[in-house]
Each structure stands twice: as C-alpha cells, then as structure tokens.
Amino acid sequence: MGRGIRAISLSVLLMVLGACGYAHKNYDQADGPLVHPYDFVIQVDDYGAFWDPEIPAQALEAIAHSARTTNTIVIVLVHGWHHSAAPDDEFAMGFADALQAIRDTLQTNVGGKPNPYWQARQILTGHGEVNIFGIYIGWRGSSLPATLNYLTYWDRKHAAEQVGNEDLREFLLRLNLLYRTSYRHRTPSTPYVGLASIGHSLGAQVLFKAIASTLEDELIAATQVRPHPAAPRHSLAEPVEGFGDIVILVNPAFEAFQFERMRHLSGQLSYDRRQPPVLLVLSADTDVSRQVFFPARRWIDRIFNAPLREEHADLWAYALGEFEPQRTHTITLLPEQPASASTVSVSDAPDRLCDFVNFDLTNRPTISRVRLEPIAGQHHPFSPFLVAYGGKELIHGHSGVFAQELRNFINDYVAMARGKRLLLANPALQHCPEPAP
C-alpha cells in the first residue's frame, strides 16, 4: 500500500511540474539557424494549435509555387523530447547544418559537370534543377529547466500525441495532397515534388499520430476484418501510396501497440515490384532510454489503467523497434562500400532502368555502407513497412540523429525510394519484364 501511495504521489508531482508554463511560447526565429528562404519553422502549442498559422500557410504556398516550375523536395523534421524551436536548440542547429549539406550534395555540380543526383533528375524529369525546402516542427519537448526536464516524460508523451492530432495533422495532410496531386498528374518531362518526413524520439510519436490514418485507411480498404491468422495473403491491386515518398522514424518513443494494427493489416497482403517502401523505422541497439527507462515508465503507467490482456502486455510495455516480433530487418554499418550488384543508381544508363524498377529496397540493399538484412520469417518481399534494429555504429545511442553515416544512408535511401516511384510512374517502364524469382 505504501509503495502505491508513493507512486501516485510521485506521478501527481510530475504532472504538476510538467503542466507549468515553462517554455510554452512562440520563439522568435530572427536569430535562429534556419534562415534559408526555403526553411520554415512551424511551432505548435501543447494543445495542438499553431502559434502562428500564417507560417504553415506561407510554406504550402511557397512549395506549391516552386512545384509548378522546378523539381521540389520537402524535408520535414519533428524533434523529440528535451528540444524545442528555441533559436539555440541543438536539434534545430543540427537540422540547419544537415539541410545545407543536402543542398550542397543535390544542387552543386562538381568541376563544372553534373553530379549523379543532378543526372538522375535529368533522366527522370528532364530537369536537373531542384529546390529544397526544410520544415522544422517545433513543439514543447522541453517543459522544465535543466535536469528537471528528465521528470517530464509522461506529460511530454501526452503532449506529443496531442500535437500530432490537431493543426499539424491538417498541415501534413495538405502537404501530402500537394505531393500526390503532383505525382499523379506529372509526365516524364515535368518537375516532381519529393516529400520525406523524419521524426525522432517523441517527435516520432508526433509524426506517427499525424500520418498513421493515411496509411491505415489504404490498408483497411484493401483488407478484411481480422481474418484467421493462417489465412493466405492476397495480392494488392494497387501499391500502398503512403505519406509522401517515405516516413522515417528514428528511435521512436511510443509503444509498439500503436503500430500493431498496421502490421496486422499489412500481414494480410502480398506486394509486388510496384510497391516502394513507405515507412522505415530505425532503432539503435544502444538506446538505453528506450531499452530500460521506457518499459519502466510504461510499468508505472499500468497502475493507472485497466489491466492489460496478456497478449497486449509486451506491445504496451516496449517501444516500436524494441518489440522483437515487429522487427523485419537488422541494420549494420559496413567498414566500406562493397562492390555489389544489389546497389543500383537511377543515374545509370537508360537500359538499366528496368533493373531499378524491379529492385526490392527491402531485400539486402547495401546503401552508403549500410546493409539492411531481412530477418527470416518476419520479412516479406517489397513490403512497404521496414522495422530495422541494430546499427550501433550508425545511430549513436538515443539522440545521434545527425551522425554523418546516418545522414548519408537516409539521404541515399530516400533518393532511391523516390527514384523508384518516379520510374514506376513512367508509362514507358510499365512493360519492364518481371524480375526472375
């Protein structure tokens, strides 16, 4: 009884502390790191409302204007716990540096000659130019000063769910509508819109809450109500479109239970070469925060909730990526890039484009020194959902989002997923022969 009272008292204290108004404000970005004309900082309050609705409206207008004349890539990043939209926040500064590196890589010619990315865009769209937009989603991930912030997990977890359910969800759905409209109506000689969204830690919770219904709606339309687990898979008539080119969750800090419906629905389907990846989960096997503290926090949560059924206990207790039955791949950073037929570039000669159309991005691709190794019995060819675990040299603990090796891998994996989508939209490549079994 004494322990229960102490646990309740501690939880009440933490909720009171987390509910204070510390750092709940709209940060001035005049001195912030995201100063490029195509960078936008969209700030959301604890109730899910935009602090300044004009900024997301301006972002959508600028992206739509760019898309009418030039290849356009949009990168959305949602920060996690302990971070915010403060001008001196290290996550915002890391994103600014990453955006500059991406612009240097994708836009800059080398020695007066087009680089491979430029050449790929020229082949796929007839245009080498590209505008790159950065969207930084700022919310109150830090609600107490200094080390006291470590006491606010419960409160910030709830805030992350709320942030993903309100104004931000509408903005992201409108952004995805812009993306899909461009993709469905473009021809091989017109510009494209690319969209990649990344969420880290509790930022992954924000992002997943905002976009999960988009993925689930497609899967529900293609499946039945909870058939017997042994029922055979049936072929999907059309590929799952997903949200943008791809959504990437790095060390997500939300329970595996939230992903289980998506996994169950996807498990009823078989996919073919037309299906690109739509969701990639990357989890570090050195992430102590999610391996130890997350289950401990979830155990305390159970005190205040109805008893869990046995089959749901682990899904509730473990974070997505840490729950082993949901994993589909291991991920490993190799010492050097091996010569491999599995690595195909969209800038290769046109007669090799069918190889890329047929390329299964879930099946042992080695990209930027990173190997995605399918787990036997848990991986299915061309699946749109990848849950990868490992990579201690690739993802440095819980917060190593901006490590160069991880950035290189994400940049190239997104580029290959986008390239495959663009090739599949080309009528001339619809007649590529099926890959050999």
DOGUDO-288519 format. One record per residue (C-alpha): residue number from 1; residue in three letters; chain; x, y, z. Coordinates in steps of 0.25 Angstrom, whole numbers, padded with zeros to 4 digits. Each point is the difference from the previous one (the first is absolute). Last residue first. Layout:
[NUM,ALA,A,[X,Y,Z]]
...
END
This chain:
[437,PRO,A,[0049,-0062,-0236]]
[436,ALA,A,[0005,0008,-0012]]
[435,PRO,A,[-0005,0014,0000]]
[434,GLU,A,[-0012,0003,-0009]]
[433,PRO,A,[0003,0006,-0013]]
[432,CYS,A,[-0001,0015,-0002]]
[431,HIS,A,[-0013,0004,-0006]]
[430,GLN,A,[-0004,0011,0009]]
[429,LEU,A,[0013,0007,-0003]]
[428,ALA,A,[-0005,0008,-0012]]
[427,PRO,A,[-0012,0004,0009]]
[426,ASN,A,[0009,0008,0010]]
[425,ALA,A,[-0007,0000,0013]]
[424,LEU,A,[0008,-0012,0004]]
[423,LEU,A,[0013,0007,-0003]]
[422,LEU,A,[-0004,0012,0009]]
[421,ARG,A,[-0003,-0009,0012]]
[420,LYS,A,[0013,-0008,-0002]]
[419,GLY,A,[0008,0013,0001]]
[418,ARG,A,[-0008,0005,0012]]
[417,ALA,A,[0004,-0013,0007]]
[416,MET,A,[0014,0001,-0005]]
[415,ALA,A,[0002,0015,0005]]
[414,VAL,A,[-0006,-0004,0013]]
[413,TYR,A,[0010,-0011,0002]]
[412,ASP,A,[0011,0009,-0004]]
[411,ASN,A,[-0003,0012,0009]]
[410,ILE,A,[-0003,-0010,0012]]
[409,PHE,A,[0013,-0007,-0002]]
[408,ASN,A,[0008,0012,-0001]]
[407,ARG,A,[-0007,0007,0012]]
[406,LEU,A,[0003,-0013,0008]]
[405,GLU,A,[0015,0000,-0003]]
[404,GLN,A,[0001,0015,0003]]
[403,ALA,A,[-0006,-0001,0014]]
[402,PHE,A,[-0012,0009,0000]]
[401,VAL,A,[-0010,-0008,0008]]
[400,GLY,A,[0009,-0005,0011]]
[399,SER,A,[-0010,0002,0011]]
[398,HIS,A,[-0003,-0013,0005]]
[397,GLY,A,[0013,-0007,-0001]]
[396,HIS,A,[0009,0003,-0012]]
[395,ILE,A,[-0007,-0005,-0012]]
[394,LEU,A,[0009,-0006,-0010]]
[393,GLU,A,[0011,-0006,0008]]
[392,LYS,A,[-0011,-0006,0009]]
[391,GLY,A,[-0007,-0005,-0013]]
[390,GLY,A,[-0010,-0009,0006]]
[389,TYR,A,[-0015,-0001,-0003]]
[388,ALA,A,[-0008,0002,-0013]]
[387,VAL,A,[-0015,0001,0000]]
[386,LEU,A,[-0004,0000,-0015]]
[385,PHE,A,[-0014,0003,-0005]]
[384,PRO,A,[-0004,0001,-0015]]
[383,SER,A,[0003,-0015,-0002]]
[382,PHE,A,[0007,-0003,-0014]]
[381,PRO,A,[0004,-0014,0005]]
[380,HIS,A,[-0005,-0004,0014]]
[379,HIS,A,[0008,0000,0012]]
[378,GLN,A,[-0003,-0007,0013]]
[377,GLY,A,[0003,-0014,-0003]]
[376,ALA,A,[0014,0002,-0002]]
[375,ILE,A,[0005,0014,0004]]
[374,PRO,A,[0004,0008,-0012]]
[373,GLU,A,[0014,0007,0000]]
[372,LEU,A,[0000,0014,-0002]]
[371,ARG,A,[0015,0003,-0003]]
[370,VAL,A,[0006,0014,0001]]
[369,ARG,A,[0013,0005,-0006]]
[368,SER,A,[-0008,0011,-0008]]
[367,ILE,A,[-0010,-0010,-0005]]
[366,THR,A,[0001,-0015,0001]]
[365,PRO,A,[-0014,-0006,-0005]]
[364,ARG,A,[-0003,-0013,0007]]
[363,ASN,A,[-0014,-0002,-0004]]
[362,THR,A,[-0009,0012,0005]]
[361,LEU,A,[0003,0009,-0012]]
[360,ASP,A,[-0004,-0011,-0010]]
[359,PHE,A,[0005,0004,-0013]]
[358,ASN,A,[-0009,-0002,-0012]]
[357,VAL,A,[-0001,0014,-0004]]
[356,PHE,A,[0015,0002,0002]]
[355,ASP,A,[0003,-0012,-0009]]
[354,CYS,A,[-0010,0006,-0010]]
[353,LEU,A,[0008,0013,0000]]
[352,ARG,A,[0013,-0008,-0005]]
[351,ASP,A,[-0003,0003,-0015]]
[350,PRO,A,[-0001,0015,0004]]
[349,ALA,A,[0015,0001,0004]]
[348,ASP,A,[0002,0001,0015]]
[347,SER,A,[-0004,0013,0007]]
[346,VAL,A,[-0011,-0008,0008]]
[345,SER,A,[0011,-0007,0007]]
[344,VAL,A,[0000,-0015,0003]]
[343,THR,A,[0006,-0006,0012]]
[342,SER,A,[-0004,-0015,0000]]
[341,ALA,A,[0011,-0004,-0010]]
[340,SER,A,[0010,0003,0011]]
[339,ALA,A,[0014,0006,0001]]
[338,PRO,A,[0002,0002,0015]]
[337,GLN,A,[-0002,0013,0007]]
[336,GLU,A,[0010,0000,0011]]
[335,PRO,A,[0000,-0003,0015]]
[334,LEU,A,[-0014,-0004,0000]]
[333,LEU,A,[-0011,0006,0008]]
[332,THR,A,[-0010,-0010,0004]]
[331,ILE,A,[-0016,0000,0001]]
[330,THR,A,[-0008,-0012,0003]]
[329,HIS,A,[-0013,-0002,-0006]]
[328,THR,A,[-0015,-0003,0001]]
[327,ARG,A,[-0002,0003,0015]]
[326,GLN,A,[-0014,-0001,0005]]
[325,PRO,A,[0002,-0013,0008]]
[324,GLU,A,[0012,0007,0007]]
[323,PHE,A,[-0007,0011,0008]]
[322,GLU,A,[0011,0010,0001]]
[321,GLY,A,[-0003,0006,-0014]]
[320,LEU,A,[-0013,0006,0005]]
[319,ALA,A,[0002,0002,0015]]
[318,TYR,A,[-0003,-0011,0010]]
[317,ALA,A,[-0010,0000,0011]]
[316,TRP,A,[-0013,0001,-0007]]
[315,LEU,A,[0003,-0011,-0011]]
[314,ASP,A,[0006,-0008,0011]]
[313,ALA,A,[-0013,0000,0008]]
[312,HIS,A,[-0009,-0002,-0012]]
[311,GLU,A,[-0001,-0015,-0001]]
[310,GLU,A,[-0002,-0001,0015]]
[309,ARG,A,[-0012,0009,0001]]
[308,LEU,A,[0004,0013,0007]]
[307,PRO,A,[-0007,0004,0013]]
[306,ALA,A,[-0007,0014,-0001]]
[305,ASN,A,[0009,0012,0002]]
[304,PHE,A,[0006,0008,0011]]
[303,ILE,A,[0010,-0010,0005]]
[302,ARG,A,[0003,-0004,-0014]]
[301,ASP,A,[0007,0013,-0002]]
[300,ILE,A,[0011,-0004,0010]]
[299,TRP,A,[0003,-0012,-0009]]
[298,ARG,A,[0001,0009,-0012]]
[297,ARG,A,[0010,0009,0007]]
[296,ALA,A,[0009,-0012,0003]]
[295,PRO,A,[-0002,-0005,-0014]]
[294,PHE,A,[0005,0013,-0006]]
[293,PHE,A,[0011,0002,0010]]
[292,VAL,A,[0008,-0013,-0003]]
[291,GLN,A,[0000,-0003,-0015]]
[290,ARG,A,[-0006,0013,-0005]]
[289,SER,A,[0010,0009,0008]]
[288,VAL,A,[0011,-0010,-0002]]
[287,ASP,A,[0001,0002,-0015]]
[286,THR,A,[0012,-0009,-0003]]
[285,ASP,A,[-0008,-0009,-0010]]
[284,ALA,A,[-0003,0012,-0008]]
[283,SER,A,[-0014,0000,-0006]]
[282,LEU,A,[-0003,0004,-0015]]
[281,VAL,A,[-0015,-0001,-0004]]
[280,LEU,A,[-0002,0002,-0015]]
[279,LEU,A,[-0014,0002,-0005]]
[278,VAL,A,[-0005,0002,-0015]]
[277,PRO,A,[0009,-0010,-0007]]
[276,PRO,A,[-0003,-0001,-0015]]
[275,GLN,A,[-0010,-0010,-0005]]
[274,ARG,A,[0000,-0002,-0016]]
[273,ARG,A,[0009,-0012,0002]]
[272,ASP,A,[-0011,-0008,0006]]
[271,TYR,A,[-0007,-0001,0014]]
[270,SER,A,[-0007,-0011,0007]]
[269,LEU,A,[-0011,0004,0010]]
[268,GLN,A,[-0006,-0005,0013]]
[267,GLY,A,[0012,0004,0008]]
[266,SER,A,[-0002,0014,-0004]]
[265,LEU,A,[-0012,0001,0009]]
[264,HIS,A,[0007,-0006,0012]]
[263,ARG,A,[0012,0008,-0001]]
[262,MET,A,[-0009,0013,-0001]]
[261,ARG,A,[-0008,-0005,0012]]
[260,GLU,A,[0013,-0002,0008]]
[259,PHE,A,[0006,0013,-0002]]
[258,GLN,A,[-0007,0007,0012]]
[257,PHE,A,[0003,-0012,0008]]
[256,ALA,A,[0015,0001,-0002]]
[255,GLU,A,[-0001,0012,0010]]
[254,PHE,A,[0006,0013,-0003]]
[253,ALA,A,[0014,0006,0001]]
[252,PRO,A,[0005,-0002,-0014]]
[251,ASN,A,[0015,-0002,-0002]]
[250,VAL,A,[0000,0006,-0014]]
[249,LEU,A,[-0014,0000,-0007]]
[248,ILE,A,[0001,0002,-0015]]
[247,VAL,A,[-0012,0003,-0009]]
[246,ILE,A,[0002,-0003,-0015]]
[245,ASP,A,[-0003,0007,-0013]]
[244,GLY,A,[-0012,0007,0005]]
[243,PHE,A,[-0009,-0007,0009]]
[242,GLY,A,[-0004,-0013,-0004]]
[241,GLU,A,[-0004,-0004,-0015]]
[240,VAL,A,[-0002,-0015,0003]]
[239,PRO,A,[0001,-0007,-0013]]
[238,GLU,A,[-0012,-0003,-0008]]
[237,ALA,A,[-0008,-0014,-0001]]
[236,LEU,A,[0007,-0006,0012]]
[235,SER,A,[0002,-0014,-0001]]
[234,HIS,A,[-0006,-0009,0010]]
[233,ARG,A,[0006,-0007,0012]]
[232,PRO,A,[-0005,-0013,0004]]
[231,ALA,A,[-0008,-0001,0013]]
[230,ALA,A,[0008,-0006,0012]]
[229,PRO,A,[-0002,0012,0009]]
[228,HIS,A,[-0015,-0002,-0002]]
[227,PRO,A,[-0006,0013,-0006]]
[226,ARG,A,[-0001,0012,0008]]
[225,VAL,A,[-0010,0009,-0008]]
[224,GLN,A,[0004,-0001,-0015]]
[223,THR,A,[0011,0007,-0008]]
[222,ALA,A,[0003,0010,-0011]]
[221,ALA,A,[-0008,0012,0005]]
[220,ILE,A,[0005,-0002,0014]]
[219,LEU,A,[0014,0000,-0005]]
[218,GLU,A,[-0002,0014,-0007]]
[217,ASP,A,[-0007,0006,0012]]
[216,GLU,A,[0011,-0005,0009]]
[215,LEU,A,[0011,0007,-0007]]
[214,THR,A,[-0007,0014,0000]]
[213,SER,A,[-0005,-0003,0014]]
[212,ALA,A,[0014,-0001,0005]]
[211,ILE,A,[0004,0013,-0005]]
[210,ALA,A,[-0002,0010,0011]]
[209,LYS,A,[0002,-0010,0012]]
[208,PHE,A,[0012,-0005,-0007]]
[207,LEU,A,[0006,0013,-0001]]
[206,VAL,A,[-0002,0005,0015]]
[205,GLN,A,[0004,-0014,0005]]
[204,ALA,A,[0013,0001,-0009]]
[203,GLY,A,[0002,0013,0007]]
[202,LEU,A,[0000,-0007,0013]]
[201,SER,A,[0013,-0007,-0005]]
[200,HIS,A,[0004,0005,-0014]]
[199,GLY,A,[-0010,0003,-0011]]
[198,ILE,A,[0004,0001,-0015]]
[197,SER,A,[-0009,0004,-0012]]
[196,ALA,A,[0004,-0002,-0014]]
[195,LEU,A,[-0007,0007,-0012]]
[194,GLY,A,[0004,0001,-0014]]
[193,VAL,A,[-0008,0009,-0010]]
[192,TYR,A,[0003,-0002,-0015]]
[191,PRO,A,[0003,0008,-0012]]
[190,THR,A,[-0005,-0003,-0014]]
[189,SER,A,[0006,-0008,-0011]]
[188,PRO,A,[-0004,-0014,0004]]
[187,THR,A,[-0015,0005,0003]]
[186,ARG,A,[-0006,0005,0013]]
[185,HIS,A,[-0014,-0002,0004]]
[184,ARG,A,[0000,-0010,0010]]
[183,TYR,A,[0013,0004,0007]]
[182,SER,A,[-0004,0015,0000]]
[181,THR,A,[-0013,-0003,0006]]
[180,ARG,A,[0006,-0010,0010]]
[179,TYR,A,[0010,0010,0005]]
[178,LEU,A,[-0010,0011,0002]]
[177,LEU,A,[-0009,-0009,0007]]
[176,ASN,A,[0012,-0004,0009]]
[175,LEU,A,[0002,0014,0004]]
[174,ARG,A,[-0015,0002,0003]]
[173,LEU,A,[0001,-0013,0008]]
[172,LEU,A,[0012,0006,0007]]
[171,PHE,A,[-0007,0013,0003]]
[170,GLU,A,[-0012,-0007,0005]]
[169,ARG,A,[0008,-0009,0010]]
[168,LEU,A,[0007,0012,0005]]
[167,ASP,A,[-0013,0007,0004]]
[166,GLU,A,[-0005,-0011,0009]]
[165,ASN,A,[0004,-0014,0002]]
[164,GLY,A,[0015,0000,0000]]
[163,VAL,A,[0002,0011,0010]]
[162,GLN,A,[-0010,-0008,0010]]
[161,GLU,A,[0008,-0013,-0001]]
[160,ALA,A,[0013,0008,0003]]
[159,ALA,A,[-0007,0007,0011]]
[158,HIS,A,[-0003,-0013,0007]]
[157,LYS,A,[0014,-0005,-0002]]
[156,ARG,A,[0005,0013,0006]]
[155,ASP,A,[-0008,-0001,0013]]
[154,TRP,A,[0004,-0015,0002]]
[153,TYR,A,[0015,0003,-0003]]
[152,THR,A,[0001,0013,0009]]
[151,LEU,A,[0010,-0004,0010]]
[150,TYR,A,[0012,0000,-0009]]
[149,ASN,A,[-0003,0015,-0002]]
[148,LEU,A,[0005,0002,0015]]
[147,THR,A,[0014,-0001,-0006]]
[146,ALA,A,[0000,0014,-0006]]
[145,PRO,A,[-0013,0008,0000]]
[144,LEU,A,[-0014,-0007,-0001]]
[143,SER,A,[-0009,-0001,-0012]]
[142,SER,A,[0009,-0005,-0011]]
[141,GLY,A,[-0007,-0006,-0012]]
[140,ARG,A,[-0008,0012,-0001]]
[139,TRP,A,[-0003,0000,-0015]]
[138,GLY,A,[0008,0003,-0012]]
[137,ILE,A,[-0002,-0006,-0014]]
[136,TYR,A,[0012,0003,-0009]]
[135,ILE,A,[-0004,0001,-0015]]
[134,GLY,A,[0012,0000,-0010]]
[133,PHE,A,[-0003,0003,-0014]]
[132,ILE,A,[0010,-0004,-0011]]
[131,ASN,A,[-0001,0006,-0014]]
[130,VAL,A,[0005,-0009,-0012]]
[129,GLU,A,[0006,0002,-0013]]
[128,GLY,A,[0003,-0011,-0009]]
[127,HIS,A,[-0012,0000,-0009]]
[126,GLY,A,[-0004,-0011,-0010]]
[125,THR,A,[-0008,-0007,0011]]
[124,LEU,A,[0006,-0014,0002]]
[123,ILE,A,[0013,0001,-0008]]
[122,GLN,A,[0003,0015,0004]]
[121,ARG,A,[-0004,-0003,0015]]
[120,ALA,A,[0010,-0012,-0001]]
[119,GLN,A,[0011,0009,-0006]]
[118,TRP,A,[-0001,0010,0011]]
[117,TYR,A,[0001,-0011,0011]]
[116,PRO,A,[0012,-0006,-0007]]
[115,ASN,A,[0007,0014,-0001]]
[114,PRO,A,[-0001,0009,-0012]]
[113,LYS,A,[0014,0005,-0005]]
[112,GLY,A,[0006,0013,0002]]
[111,GLY,A,[0010,-0006,0009]]
[110,VAL,A,[-0010,-0006,0009]]
[109,ASN,A,[-0015,0006,-0001]]
[108,THR,A,[-0007,0004,0012]]
[107,GLN,A,[-0015,-0002,0002]]
[106,LEU,A,[-0001,-0013,0007]]
[105,THR,A,[0012,-0001,0008]]
[104,ASP,A,[0002,0015,0004]]
[103,ARG,A,[-0015,0000,0003]]
[102,ILE,A,[0000,-0012,0009]]
[101,ALA,A,[0012,0005,0007]]
[100,GLN,A,[-0007,0013,0003]]
[99,LEU,A,[-0012,-0007,0004]]
[98,ALA,A,[0008,-0009,0010]]
[97,ASP,A,[0006,0013,0006]]
[96,ALA,A,[-0013,0006,0002]]
[95,PHE,A,[-0006,-0013,0006]]
[94,GLY,A,[0012,0000,0010]]
[93,MET,A,[-0003,0014,0004]]
[92,ALA,A,[-0014,-0003,0003]]
[91,PHE,A,[0004,-0012,0008]]
[90,GLU,A,[0010,0008,0008]]
[89,ASP,A,[-0011,0010,0004]]
[88,ASP,A,[0006,0014,0000]]
[87,PRO,A,[-0011,0006,-0008]]
[86,ALA,A,[-0011,-0007,0009]]
[85,ALA,A,[-0009,-0008,-0008]]
[84,SER,A,[0000,-0011,0010]]
[83,HIS,A,[0008,-0012,0006]]
[82,HIS,A,[0001,-0009,0012]]
[81,TRP,A,[-0009,-0010,-0006]]
[80,GLY,A,[-0001,-0001,-0015]]
[79,HIS,A,[0002,0008,-0013]]
[78,VAL,A,[-0009,-0001,-0012]]
[77,LEU,A,[0007,0001,-0013]]
[76,VAL,A,[-0007,0002,-0014]]
[75,ILE,A,[0008,0000,-0012]]
[74,VAL,A,[-0006,0006,-0013]]
[73,ILE,A,[0006,-0003,-0014]]
[72,THR,A,[-0004,0009,-0012]]
[71,ASN,A,[0003,-0003,-0014]]
[70,THR,A,[-0003,0014,-0007]]
[69,THR,A,[-0011,0007,-0007]]
[68,ARG,A,[-0014,-0002,0007]]
[67,ALA,A,[0007,-0007,0012]]
[66,SER,A,[0006,0013,0004]]
[65,HIS,A,[-0013,0007,0001]]
[64,ALA,A,[-0006,-0012,0008]]
[63,ILE,A,[0011,0000,0010]]
[62,ALA,A,[-0001,0015,0002]]
[61,GLU,A,[-0015,0000,0002]]
[60,LEU,A,[0002,-0012,0010]]
[59,ALA,A,[0010,0007,0008]]
[58,GLN,A,[-0007,0013,0000]]
[57,ALA,A,[-0012,-0007,0006]]
[56,PRO,A,[0008,-0007,0010]]
[55,ILE,A,[0006,0013,0004]]
[54,GLU,A,[-0013,0008,0001]]
[53,PRO,A,[-0006,-0009,0010]]
[52,ASP,A,[0009,0006,0011]]
[51,TRP,A,[0000,-0008,0014]]
[50,PHE,A,[-0006,-0012,-0008]]
[49,ALA,A,[-0010,-0007,0009]]
[48,GLY,A,[0003,-0014,0005]]
[47,TYR,A,[-0004,0002,0015]]
[46,ASP,A,[0015,0001,0005]]
[45,ASP,A,[0003,0011,-0011]]
[44,VAL,A,[0005,-0003,-0014]]
[43,GLN,A,[0011,0008,-0007]]
[42,ILE,A,[0003,-0001,-0015]]
[41,VAL,A,[0014,0004,-0003]]
[40,PHE,A,[0002,0002,-0015]]
[39,ASP,A,[0012,-0001,-0009]]
[38,TYR,A,[-0001,0003,-0015]]
[37,PRO,A,[0006,0015,0002]]
[36,HIS,A,[0011,-0006,0008]]
[35,VAL,A,[0001,0005,0014]]
[34,LEU,A,[-0002,-0013,0009]]
[33,PRO,A,[0011,0003,0010]]
[32,GLY,A,[-0008,0010,0009]]
[31,ASP,A,[0003,0014,0002]]
[30,ALA,A,[-0013,0005,-0006]]
[29,GLN,A,[-0008,-0012,0004]]
[28,ASP,A,[-0008,0006,0011]]
[27,TYR,A,[-0005,-0012,0009]]
[26,ASN,A,[-0015,-0002,0002]]
[25,LYS,A,[-0002,-0003,0015]]
[24,HIS,A,[-0001,-0012,0010]]
[23,ALA,A,[0014,0000,0004]]
[22,TYR,A,[-0004,-0001,0015]]
[21,GLY,A,[-0015,0001,0001]]
[20,CYS,A,[-0002,-0011,0011]]
[19,ALA,A,[-0007,-0013,-0003]]
[18,GLY,A,[0012,-0008,0001]]
[17,LEU,A,[0002,0003,0014]]
[16,VAL,A,[-0014,-0003,0004]]
[15,MET,A,[0001,-0013,-0008]]
[14,LEU,A,[0013,-0003,0007]]
[13,LEU,A,[-0006,0002,0014]]
[12,VAL,A,[-0012,-0008,-0003]]
[11,SER,A,[0008,-0012,-0005]]
[10,LEU,A,[0009,0001,0012]]
[9,SER,A,[-0012,0000,0009]]
[8,ILE,A,[-0006,-0012,-0007]]
[7,ALA,A,[0013,-0008,0001]]
[6,ARG,A,[0001,0003,0014]]
[5,ILE,A,[-0014,-0004,0003]]
[4,GLY,A,[0002,-0013,-0007]]
[3,ARG,A,[0013,-0003,0007]]
[2,GLY,A,[-0007,0002,0014]]
[1,MET,A,[-0011,-0009,-0004]]
END
